[in-house]
């Protein structure tokens, strides 16, 4: 009977709010750092709390490419087709060179690809920053929720034992 009382309802509620706060701040950070092209990463981010045995997990579901924005990439030649799609979706506006010539989309894709091949890409750390900020805000709330849930369980266990 006492185990039925230990549902951790308050902890679950705070963790659900934590997940939503991380997702929302991450989305805000993506907008602020101009990391949007198609908007797929921004618009499909979801958070949820999963109970796995005795663990509570806050899961953030993101598009697979989040890690490249977050951590950057080592030098490599990206596929031209991917660069062309990105140039069109972003959109990337080419600048004239020193002689006033404006590069074509393919030339622009080559120039961007060459830079990535030489230097890689730099990570933006939008998710890390969101997690750090929300962790700081929620630590006390989670501790209080745990205190409430355990207190309720202890009170219920003694009431049940007295019967």
C-alpha positions in Angstrom: 0.0 0.0 0.0 2.8 2.4 0.9 4.4 1.9 -2.6 1.2 3.1 -4.2 1.5 6.4 -2.4 5.0 7.1 -3.8 4.0 8.4 -7.3 6.4 11.3 -7.4 3.6 13.4 -8.9 5.3 16.7 -7.9 8.6 15.6 -9.2 7.0 14.5 -12.5 5.2 17.9 -12.8 8.5 19.9 -12.2 10.4 17.7 -14.6 7.7 18.2 -17.3 8.0 22.0 -16.7 11.8 21.7 -16.9 11.6 19.9 -20.3 9.3 22.6 -21.7 11.5 25.3 -20.3 14.6 23.8 -21.9 12.8 23.3 -25.2 11.5 26.9 -25.2 14.8 28.5 -24.3 16.6 26.3 -26.9 14.2 27.5 -29.5 14.7 31.1 -28.4 18.5 30.6 -28.6 18.2 29.2 -32.1 16.3 32.3 -33.2 18.8 34.6 -31.5 21.9 32.9 -33.0 20.3 32.9 -36.4 20.6 29.1 -36.7 17.4 28.8 -38.7 17.1 27.7 -42.3 14.0 25.6 -42.9 12.8 26.0 -39.3 12.5 22.2 -39.0 14.7 22.0 -35.9 12.8 24.9 -34.2 9.3 23.6 -35.1 9.7 19.9 -34.3 11.5 20.1 -30.9 9.5 18.2 -28.3 10.1 17.4 -24.6 8.6 14.6 -22.4 9.2 12.8 -19.2 9.7 9.1 -19.3 9.7 6.9 -16.2 12.1 3.9 -16.7 11.9 1.7 -13.7 13.1 4.0 -10.9 14.6 6.7 -13.2 12.9 9.8 -14.4 14.2 10.9 -17.8 13.6 14.2 -19.5 13.8 13.6 -23.2 14.2 16.3 -25.8 13.4 15.0 -29.3 15.2 17.0 -32.0 16.0 16.7 -35.7 19.1 14.5 -36.2 21.3 17.5 -37.4 21.0 19.3 -34.0 24.4 17.9 -33.0 26.2 19.5 -36.0 24.8 22.9 -35.0 25.5 22.3 -31.3 29.1 20.9 -31.6 30.2 22.0 -35.0 32.0 19.7 -37.5 35.5 18.8 -38.3 36.8 19.8 -41.8 35.1 17.9 -44.5 33.6 18.4 -48.0 29.9 18.6 -47.6 27.7 17.4 -50.4 27.0 20.2 -53.0 23.3 19.2 -53.1 22.9 19.8 -49.4 24.7 23.1 -49.7 22.5 24.2 -52.6 19.3 23.2 -50.6 20.6 25.2 -47.6 21.5 28.2 -49.7 17.9 28.3 -51.1 16.2 27.7 -47.8 18.2 30.0 -45.6 18.4 32.1 -48.0 22.0 33.0 -48.5 22.5 36.3 -50.3 25.8 36.3 -52.2 28.1 39.3 -52.0 29.9 40.7 -55.0 33.6 40.0 -55.2 36.3 42.6 -55.5 35.4 43.1 -59.2 31.7 43.4 -58.6 30.8 39.8 -59.8 28.1 38.0 -58.0 28.7 34.2 -57.7 26.1 31.8 -59.0 24.4 29.4 -56.6 26.8 26.6 -57.6 29.8 28.8 -57.1 28.5 30.0 -53.8 28.0 26.3 -52.8 31.6 25.6 -53.8 33.0 28.5 -51.8 31.0 27.6 -48.7 32.0 23.9 -49.1 35.7 24.9 -49.5 35.6 26.9 -46.3 34.0 23.9 -44.4 36.6 21.6 -46.0 39.4 23.9 -44.6 38.0 24.9 -41.2 34.9 22.8 -40.4 32.0 24.5 -38.7 31.9 26.1 -35.3 29.4 24.9 -32.7 26.8 27.3 -31.4 26.1 25.6 -28.0 22.5 26.8 -27.9 21.3 23.7 -26.2 24.1 23.6 -23.7 23.4 27.2 -22.8 19.7 26.5 -22.4 20.3 23.5 -20.2 22.7 25.4 -17.9 20.3 28.3 -17.5 17.2 26.1 -16.8 19.2 23.8 -14.5 20.1 26.7 -12.3 16.4 27.9 -12.3 14.9 24.5 -11.5 17.3 22.9 -8.9 15.5 24.4 -6.0 12.1 23.6 -7.4 13.0 19.9 -8.0 14.4 19.6 -4.5 11.1 21.0 -3.0 9.0 18.7 -5.2 11.0 15.7 -4.0 10.6 16.8 -0.4 6.8 17.1 -0.8 6.5 13.7 -2.5 8.6 11.9 0.1 6.8 13.7 2.9 3.5 12.6 1.5 4.7 9.0 1.2 6.1 9.0 4.8 2.8 10.4 6.1 0.8 7.8 4.2 3.1 4.9 5.2 2.6 5.7 8.9 -1.1 6.1 8.4 -1.3 2.8 6.6 0.9 1.1 9.3 -1.3 2.4 12.1 -4.4 0.7 10.5 
